[in-house]
Each structure stands twice: as structure tokens, then as C-alpha cells.
């Protein structure tokens, strides 16, 4: 009994500073667009968020919430607040290491790996371990994003050969099963791009199905039309896989290129708008409207 009370007392002592650091990290993350120029963020706010989440993790290392928020911040810093390629690569290496360590800890707490379980088994396992499904979904999603960013810097063929691509695929699928609304279709966007872009290597990437890319992209846009990335995704998918829909794809690109970033996603949306403008200009230069 005394040992149980001692554990609770220690846990409460750790929780207070951790919660303060999480709050500091959340506040800094909310300010990540401060000083941004288009799709390039000032590194100050997001680095403050990373420092705060790291401090929180040191105080509460078992927290899945802290882990996925730190992953999210590392990804943002690497993708939107870092101009140096070597520094960007180093950030993604940190993120993938954190992702793997976090998923290993999760499996230990949950009594085994979660990938491969049925929906009922998955939710029962998490409920029995007292783990919030929302945190598990976010951890798998941002782990998939981290490995996706790693793949972009190392090459898609290497990602397939080293088993990274399948890992991203399984993590994105599990995240979608637990929280389909996460990041307004974020998991479906990942899955659509995997099916559209990954090379098919026998016995290694058999899960890749080009026929799935367009339906997933269309589903994402239909469910979350306010997200410019979903419109951009469908346009890219049509251009790459359905040349007969080129006109529709260019029209979608035009809509995205002329859109204004949302207040809550200024940097991310601005990057999508710029990418749409560049792709639209390139398509028009090579083949008309």
C-alpha cells in the first residue's frame, strides 16, 4: 500500500512540471506562423515548442501525448523552418528515432504490437491498458509522417527496400482506423500518395495498388473540402494516373493556387498554395490549359 501511494506521489510530482512544459510547448506551437514568409516559418517559435516538449518528456517519459506532439514539432521544424538540407535531414533522423522508441514503449504498455489486430481487439487492448485511442492514433500518424519525410530525403526505392514504406503504410492505416478525422484526412492523404508514388517491388511492396490512389484522394476531398491539401492531392493524382482528367486537375490546381491560407494553418497552407502555383505554371508551360 505504501509503495502504491509513493508511486502516486512521485507521479503527481512529475505531472505538474510536465503539464506546465506541455502548455508552454502548445503555446509556442500555436505561434509557429509568427514571422513566417509564405511557406517558410521563422524557426524561433517552433524551436521553443521543441524545447518545451523535450523538457516535458524528460519529466514524464511515458506520456504518449508529449511524444506525438514532439514528433509533430520536429516535423514542422524540418519541413517548414529549416533551409539547410543537412539540418533538415538531422531533424528527420531525430524524429524517426523518437517514433521508433515511442512505438516500442507503446507496445510494451499495451501488451504487444497493435498492427495486425482487428478493430475490436485493438480497442480492447488499449482500454485494458488505460491508453487513450486518440493519443495512439496521433502517435502512429506522426510516426508515419516522420518516416515519410525520411523517405523523401533518402529516396523512395530505399524506403521500400528497407521496409520503411510498409511501416508507413501500416502506421497510417492504424491511425485512420482509430481516428479517421485526424488532421482532416491526414492518414488518407498519406495512403493515397503511397499507392500513387511507391515503386512496386515483388515480395516487398505488394501492398501498393495504383487503383487505390484516386479513390482515397477523392474520399479525402469529399469529406474535408476546406483543406487545400486535399484538393491539391486529387489534382496531383489525376495528373499522374488519369491523364484523361487533365482539365479537371488543372482547374483544381487553379482553385488551390488562388486560395488564401487558413488562419490556423498559415504556413502549411501557404506551402500548398505555392506548390499548386508552381505545378500549374509548369503544366501550362508544357501543354496548355
Residue, then its C-alpha position, 0 to 999 in steps of 0.5 A: x500500500x505504501x509503495x502504491x501511494x509513493x508511486x502516486x506521489x512521485x507521479x503527481x510530482x512529475x505531472x505538474x512540471x510536465x503539464x506546465x512544459x506541455x502548455x508552454x510547448x502548445x503555446x509556442x506551437x500555436x505561434x509557429x506562423x509568427x514571422x513566417x514568409x509564405x511557406x517558410x516559418x521563422x524557426x524561433x517559435x517552433x524551436x521553443x515548442x521543441x524545447x518545451x516538449x523535450x523538457x516535458x518528456x524528460x519529466x514524464x517519459x511515458x506520456x504518449x501525448x508529449x511524444x506525438x506532439x514532439x514528433x509533430x514539432x520536429x516535423x514542422x521544424x524540418x519541413x517548414x523552418x529549416x533551409x539547410x538540407x543537412x539540418x533538415x535531414x538531422x531533424x528527420x533522423x531525430x524524429x524517426x528515432x523518437x517514433x521508433x522508441x515511442x512505438x516500442x514503449x507503446x507496445x510494451x504498455x499495451x501488451x504487444x504490437x497493435x498492427x495486425x489486430x482487428x478493430x475490436x481487439x485493438x480497442x480492447x487492448x488499449x482500454x485494458x491498458x488505460x491508453x487513450x485511442x486518440x493519443x495512439x492514433x496521433x502517435x502512429x500518424x506522426x510516426x508515419x509522417x516522420x518516416x515519410x519525410x525520411x523517405x523523401x530525403x533518402x529516396x523512395x526505392x530505399x524506403x521500400x527496400x528497407x521496409x520503411x514504406x510498409x511501416x508507413x503504410x501500416x502506421x497510417x492505416x492504424x491511425x485512420x482506423x482509430x481516428x479517421x478525422x485526424x488532421x482532416x484526412x491526414x492518414x488518407x492523404x498519406x495512403x493515397x500518395x503511397x499507392x500513387x508514388x511507391x515503386x512496386x517491388x515483388x515480395x516487398x511492396x505488394x501492398x501498393x495498388x495504383x487503383x487505390x490512389x484516386x479513390x482515397x484522394x477523392x474520399x479525402x476531398x469529399x469529406x474535408x473540402x476546406x483543406x487545400x491539401x486535399x484538393x491539391x492531392x486529387x489534382x496531383x493524382x489525376x495528373x499522374x494516373x488519369x491523364x484523361x482528367x487533365x482539365x479537371x486537375x488543372x482547374x483544381x490546381x487553379x482553385x488551390x493556387x488562388x486560395x488564401x491560407x487558413x488562419x490556423x494553418x498559415x504556413x502549411x497552407x501557404x506551402x500548398x498554395x505555392x506548390x499548386x502555383x508552381x505545378x500549374x505554371x509548369x503544366x501550362x508551360x508544357x501543354x496548355x490549359 
